[in-house]
């Protein structure tokens, strides 16, 4: 076998004389992600705070408001989805509500209404339903009427405290 010139002369990159030598680890911690495998079928409500990868089947409701939900190529979801981010590579039947982004890949299909801040639909993807793209500053929890009403009441309160 061929050896490098350093190894041929007995040199090594790691110091052999220091038994406490700890190389710097450059690998980051893995992202917490739950996986629903191909053969799993869940009927009911799924909720949590970690990322979710679905390669099986879910019927019911998925609530992950601070996380990413990915429907894999083999995944089939007959449920409403509430999440920060949704990536669809499989089949979704139901409404999707995202606080950040919906990404429908070329092999994915969605039948249902989508409400999100950003959306991406690749060529070849199937989408049947309505799309509502909200502005990034609008709060998801407040309907438009309450949001505008709160804006109008703020100056009155400031004026009342300024005159007092």
Backbone bond lengths (Angstrom), bond angles and torsions (degrees), N, CA, C in turn:
res aa  C-N    CA-C-N  psi(-1)  N-CA   C-N-CA  omega(-1)  CA-C   N-CA-C  phi
1 X - - - 1.447 - - 1.517 108.91 -
2 X 1.289 114.64 152.86 1.449 119.76 177.99 1.512 110.00 -82.98
3 X 1.296 116.93 143.26 1.453 122.46 176.56 1.505 108.40 -125.69
4 X 1.324 115.02 149.36 1.459 117.99 177.36 1.523 109.21 -72.26
5 X 1.299 116.09 163.41 1.468 121.10 -178.04 1.522 110.73 -62.33
6 X 1.358 117.44 -34.10 1.471 120.14 -179.68 1.529 110.60 -66.80
7 X 1.325 116.66 -44.46 1.463 120.29 -179.06 1.523 111.56 -69.50
8 X 1.318 117.43 -30.16 1.461 120.82 -179.43 1.528 111.40 -65.53
9 X 1.317 116.99 -29.74 1.461 120.73 -179.26 1.529 112.52 -96.85
10 X 1.319 116.83 8.79 1.459 120.14 175.35 1.515 112.99 87.93
11 X 1.315 118.82 7.69 1.461 121.27 178.86 1.518 108.63 -87.85
12 X 1.307 114.14 149.93 1.455 120.36 -179.98 1.523 107.82 -136.20
13 X 1.315 117.13 154.31 1.461 121.02 178.11 1.517 111.72 -71.18
14 X 1.319 119.50 -34.90 1.457 123.33 -179.89 1.523 108.96 -92.88
15 X 1.316 117.32 135.43 1.463 119.11 179.60 1.522 110.30 -69.35
16 X 1.329 117.05 118.63 1.464 122.37 -178.30 1.525 111.04 -77.23
17 X 1.326 117.52 -23.65 1.460 120.15 -176.21 1.521 113.03 -79.69
18 X 1.342 118.77 -13.73 1.455 121.54 -178.02 1.529 109.58 -106.26
19 X 1.332 117.87 101.40 1.463 119.67 -178.15 1.528 112.16 -70.53
20 X 1.329 119.08 -16.89 1.465 122.31 -178.82 1.525 112.39 -94.02
21 X 1.313 116.70 16.53 1.457 121.18 -178.63 1.523 109.56 -67.47
22 X 1.319 116.34 123.27 1.465 122.52 178.04 1.516 108.39 -121.91
23 X 1.322 118.38 108.85 1.463 119.43 178.87 1.528 110.50 -66.45
24 X 1.294 116.84 151.34 1.456 122.09 179.50 1.518 108.65 -71.40
25 X 1.328 115.95 128.48 1.460 120.91 179.63 1.519 108.73 -87.46
26 X 1.305 116.17 125.04 1.461 120.98 -179.81 1.517 112.58 -104.23
27 X 1.295 118.38 -1.07 1.455 122.26 -179.32 1.524 108.27 -83.80
28 X 1.327 116.66 128.55 1.453 120.24 178.86 1.532 109.55 -83.10
29 X 1.318 114.95 163.80 1.463 119.95 179.90 1.527 109.04 -66.79
30 X 1.330 118.39 142.28 1.462 120.32 179.60 1.525 110.69 -66.81
31 X 1.312 115.64 148.66 1.460 120.76 178.17 1.519 108.44 -72.98
32 X 1.337 116.16 134.71 1.455 119.91 177.02 1.520 108.61 -67.14
33 X 1.327 115.63 119.54 1.457 120.34 -179.18 1.517 109.33 -144.75
34 X 1.313 115.38 128.64 1.457 120.58 175.04 1.523 108.14 -91.98
35 X 1.324 116.65 143.63 1.458 121.57 -179.02 1.519 110.47 -122.85
36 X 1.313 115.42 131.15 1.458 121.43 173.24 1.521 105.44 -104.64
37 X 1.321 115.40 108.65 1.459 122.24 -172.91 1.509 114.27 -68.41
38 X 1.326 114.36 170.17 1.462 123.98 -176.78 1.515 115.12 -52.56
39 X 1.305 116.66 -40.49 1.464 120.38 -172.87 1.524 113.18 -92.32
40 X 1.335 117.61 -1.73 1.468 120.26 -178.24 1.521 111.30 -85.70
41 X 1.350 115.02 138.70 1.458 122.53 175.17 1.516 106.93 -126.05
42 X 1.335 116.48 124.69 1.460 121.39 -179.95 1.515 108.06 -120.25
43 X 1.334 116.04 128.29 1.460 122.28 175.74 1.518 107.15 -119.02
44 X 1.339 115.87 117.49 1.455 120.23 -178.14 1.508 110.83 140.51
45 X 1.342 115.45 -147.01 1.461 121.03 -176.42 1.519 110.64 -112.17
46 X 1.331 115.67 132.35 1.459 121.99 176.79 1.521 107.01 -115.92
47 X 1.343 116.80 126.52 1.460 120.25 178.29 1.515 109.05 -142.88
48 X 1.333 115.72 156.87 1.450 119.86 179.47 1.506 111.32 171.96
49 X 1.340 115.75 -173.02 1.461 120.34 -177.00 1.523 112.63 -125.22
50 X 1.326 117.85 6.15 1.462 120.01 176.57 1.518 109.40 -109.91
51 X 1.320 116.45 164.56 1.456 120.87 179.45 1.532 109.81 -62.86
52 X 1.324 116.00 148.99 1.457 121.23 -177.07 1.519 109.63 -128.94
53 X 1.338 116.37 128.75 1.453 122.83 175.77 1.519 107.65 -113.57
54 X 1.338 116.55 122.90 1.467 121.31 -175.72 1.522 108.71 -112.78
55 X 1.323 115.65 115.84 1.460 120.78 174.36 1.529 109.49 -116.13
56 X 1.313 116.35 -1.63 1.459 122.28 178.98 1.514 110.13 -106.00
57 X 1.332 116.05 -140.65 1.462 121.22 -176.37 1.522 109.99 -128.84
58 X 1.328 116.48 135.39 1.465 122.27 176.32 1.517 108.42 -130.09
59 X 1.331 115.42 133.35 1.459 122.29 174.30 1.514 107.50 -124.71
60 X 1.333 117.18 126.89 1.460 119.86 178.73 1.512 111.94 135.96
61 X 1.349 116.25 -114.42 1.460 121.20 -175.27 1.519 109.66 -143.76
62 X 1.337 116.91 136.77 1.462 122.44 176.69 1.524 107.45 -118.70
63 X 1.328 116.97 120.65 1.461 122.17 -179.23 1.514 108.97 -125.21
64 X 1.320 116.33 104.33 1.471 123.80 178.90 1.528 107.55 -136.05
65 X 1.333 119.09 68.14 1.469 121.26 -168.64 1.526 115.54 -63.19
66 X 1.315 118.76 -22.36 1.460 120.97 -178.52 1.529 112.26 -110.54
67 X 1.324 118.19 13.77 1.458 120.75 -171.21 1.518 112.50 -132.17
68 X 1.332 113.17 175.39 1.455 122.25 177.47 1.519 108.85 -100.35
69 X 1.329 115.92 136.17 1.462 122.12 174.79 1.522 107.06 -117.37
70 X 1.341 116.14 123.43 1.459 121.45 179.12 1.519 108.84 -116.67
71 X 1.312 116.27 124.72 1.462 120.84 175.11 1.521 106.37 -98.95
72 X 1.328 116.32 111.92 1.465 122.97 -176.66 1.515 112.24 -70.04
73 X 1.313 115.63 175.00 1.467 121.42 -177.38 1.521 112.76 -58.97
74 X 1.320 117.27 -32.38 1.469 121.12 179.72 1.525 112.13 -93.55
75 X 1.317 117.53 -2.66 1.464 121.66 -175.26 1.514 112.84 -76.45
76 X 1.325 114.46 143.58 1.460 121.61 175.85 1.516 107.33 -135.78
77 X 1.333 116.28 120.54 1.458 121.24 -176.72 1.515 108.91 -121.91
78 X 1.331 115.90 121.00 1.463 122.90 172.13 1.520 105.82 -112.10
79 X 1.339 116.26 75.24 1.458 120.46 -172.96 1.515 110.40 -160.86
80 X 1.321 115.18 160.36 1.460 119.35 169.59 1.529 107.07 -84.83
81 X 1.321 116.07 142.82 1.470 121.25 -176.00 1.520 108.94 -122.54
82 X 1.333 116.36 128.30 1.461 122.65 171.85 1.516 106.04 -121.15
83 X 1.347 116.95 117.72 1.459 120.74 -176.66 1.521 109.89 -156.28
84 X 1.325 115.17 169.59 1.467 120.57 174.76 1.525 109.61 -74.17
85 X 1.333 115.94 -42.37 1.459 121.48 -177.47 1.524 108.72 -143.50
86 X 1.338 116.97 138.93 1.465 121.68 178.90 1.528 108.36 -129.85
87 X 1.338 115.42 128.99 1.459 121.92 175.22 1.530 106.64 -117.21
88 X 1.329 116.29 125.63 1.464 120.73 -176.09 1.528 109.49 -114.85
89 X 1.338 115.49 115.67 1.459 121.50 172.62 1.524 110.15 -117.49
90 X 1.319 116.39 -10.62 1.459 122.96 179.13 1.516 110.38 -109.94
91 X 1.335 116.26 -137.25 1.456 121.05 -176.34 1.522 110.52 -122.25
92 X 1.338 116.37 128.81 1.462 122.25 177.77 1.514 108.84 -123.16
93 X 1.330 115.76 127.57 1.450 122.16 171.92 1.521 106.46 -120.09
94 X 1.318 116.78 108.32 1.457 121.67 -176.92 1.516 109.93 145.74
95 X 1.322 116.20 170.24 1.450 121.65 -177.37 1.521 111.22 -81.79
96 X 1.331 115.73 147.31 1.459 122.18 179.01 1.516 107.99 -122.23
97 X 1.335 116.34 128.82 1.461 121.59 176.09 1.518 108.06 -125.42
98 X 1.337 116.08 116.23 1.470 121.90 -176.58 1.509 110.84 -120.37
99 X 1.328 115.65 142.75 1.458 119.97 174.87 1.522 111.07 -88.10
100 X 1.342 118.68 -12.40 1.458 120.25 -179.77 1.528 112.49 -127.81
101 X 1.340 118.27 -70.88 1.464 119.64 -168.07 1.529 112.87 -149.08
102 X 1.343 115.18 142.96 1.461 122.76 170.40 1.519 107.02 -116.94
103 X 1.325 116.13 130.68 1.461 122.08 -179.58 1.522 107.95 -126.56
104 X 1.330 116.71 112.26 1.466 121.19 179.13 1.522 106.64 -105.17
105 X 1.320 115.93 112.10 1.461 121.55 -176.72 1.523 110.43 -79.31
106 X 1.323 116.56 170.30 1.462 121.94 -172.70 1.526 113.13 -58.98
107 X 1.320 117.58 -32.49 1.465 120.11 -179.19 1.527 112.98 -92.41
108 X 1.332 117.88 2.45 1.467 122.19 -176.86 1.508 113.20 -92.04
109 X 1.340 115.19 159.43 1.459 120.60 174.92 1.524 109.65 -144.31
110 X 1.334 115.56 140.63 1.459 122.57 179.22 1.515 108.28 -130.39
111 X 1.342 115.80 129.37 1.457 122.41 172.00 1.517 106.59 -120.48
112 X 1.323 116.55 101.38 1.448 121.09 -178.22 1.516 109.95 156.00
113 X 1.316 115.89 173.30 1.451 121.61 -178.40 1.527 110.45 -84.52
114 X 1.335 115.92 145.80 1.460 122.22 -178.94 1.521 108.51 -123.74
115 X 1.331 116.34 132.09 1.454 122.93 174.27 1.526 107.21 -126.27
116 X 1.352 116.77 119.57 1.454 120.41 -173.44 1.528 110.68 -157.06
117 X 1.313 116.25 173.19 1.457 122.09 174.91 1.527 109.82 -91.37
118 X 1.348 116.98 -40.94 1.461 122.73 178.97 1.519 109.00 -131.99
119 X 1.343 115.92 146.07 1.463 119.65 178.67 1.529 109.19 -141.60
120 X 1.330 115.04 144.79 1.459 122.29 177.16 1.520 107.56 -135.21
121 X 1.328 116.19 125.38 1.462 121.70 178.47 1.524 107.47 -124.78
122 X 1.340 116.77 114.19 1.462 121.14 -178.96 1.518 110.86 -77.70
123 X 1.335 115.77 158.86 1.464 121.54 174.54 1.518 109.10 -58.80
124 X 1.325 116.33 134.45 1.456 121.07 178.92 1.521 113.08 97.21
125 X 1.334 117.87 -15.00 1.463 120.98 179.24 1.525 109.46 -75.50
126 X 1.338 115.53 151.93 1.460 120.80 178.54 1.521 109.19 -110.10
127 X 1.332 115.76 132.23 1.459 121.14 -179.15 1.514 108.75 -139.52
128 X 1.341 116.07 119.86 1.452 121.38 178.80 1.519 107.25 -129.13
129 X 1.333 116.44 109.49 1.458 120.81 -178.96 1.504 110.76 149.86
130 X 1.318 115.02 -176.93 1.453 120.82 -179.36 1.515 111.46 -91.66
131 X 1.344 114.73 154.55 1.457 120.79 178.18 1.516 108.52 -127.40
132 X 1.331 116.22 128.11 1.459 121.58 172.79 1.519 107.19 -118.52
133 X 1.335 116.39 116.32 1.457 121.12 177.91 1.527 106.87 -103.63
134 X 1.328 115.63 113.58 1.463 122.08 -179.09 1.521 110.00 -89.11
135 X 1.312 115.85 158.94 1.466 118.87 173.40 1.525 108.12 -75.63
136 X 1.312 116.62 154.52 1.460 121.56 -176.26 1.506 113.92 -66.53
137 X 1.353 118.06 -24.89 1.459 119.99 -176.81 1.517 113.36 -85.16
138 X 1.332 117.59 -18.28 1.455 120.88 -179.37 1.512 110.09 -70.85
139 X 1.309 116.91 130.66 1.463 121.61 -179.78 1.517 109.50 -74.82
140 X 1.321 115.63 138.96 1.458 121.24 -178.02 1.525 110.32 -71.49
141 X 1.335 117.97 -32.32 1.458 122.21 -174.29 1.527 112.25 -76.39
142 X 1.349 118.03 -28.11 1.447 121.09 -175.30 1.515 110.97 -99.08
143 X 1.330 117.94 128.43 1.454 119.72 171.25 1.527 109.62 -66.96
144 X 1.340 117.37 161.72 1.461 121.29 -175.04 1.522 112.31 -56.81
145 X 1.328 118.36 -42.60 1.464 121.30 -177.98 1.516 112.13 -59.63
146 X 1.307 117.86 -45.24 1.459 121.52 179.65 1.517 110.41 -68.36
147 X 1.332 117.99 -35.96 1.465 122.23 -179.21 1.527 109.51 -64.47
148 X 1.336 118.39 -44.81 1.454 121.80 179.98 1.520 110.95 -70.15
149 X 1.329 117.30 -37.32 1.449 121.12 179.41 1.519 110.50 -63.75
150 X 1.327 118.30 -40.44 1.463 121.81 178.80 1.525 110.53 -64.29
151 X 1.343 117.73 -37.21 1.461 121.19 178.23 1.527 110.47 -64.48
152 X 1.334 117.65 -39.20 1.451 121.06 -177.78 1.516 111.70 -72.15
153 X 1.305 118.86 -34.77 1.460 122.03 -178.23 1.527 112.39 -74.81
154 X 1.302 118.99 -26.32 1.462 121.98 -178.03 1.524 112.03 -60.72
155 X 1.363 121.07 -47.86 1.465 119.19 179.67 1.522 112.56 -63.38
156 X 1.350 118.67 -35.83 1.465 121.15 178.78 1.534 110.04 -61.31
157 X 1.317 116.13 -44.90 1.470 120.61 -179.65 1.524 110.03 -63.61
158 X 1.319 117.02 -39.53 1.467 120.89 179.39 1.514 110.03 -67.35
159 X 1.332 118.21 -38.30 1.460 121.86 179.53 1.533 110.50 -68.52
160 X 1.315 116.91 -37.33 1.463 121.02 -179.75 1.537 110.34 -66.99
161 X 1.319 117.75 -39.34 1.450 119.24 -179.86 1.517 111.36 -75.72
162 X 1.329 117.77 -28.30 1.459 120.93 179.65 1.524 111.52 -71.17
163 X 1.351 117.86 -33.53 1.470 120.66 -178.99 1.517 112.23 -83.73
164 X 1.300 119.13 -14.38 1.458 121.96 -175.96 1.504 113.13 -79.09
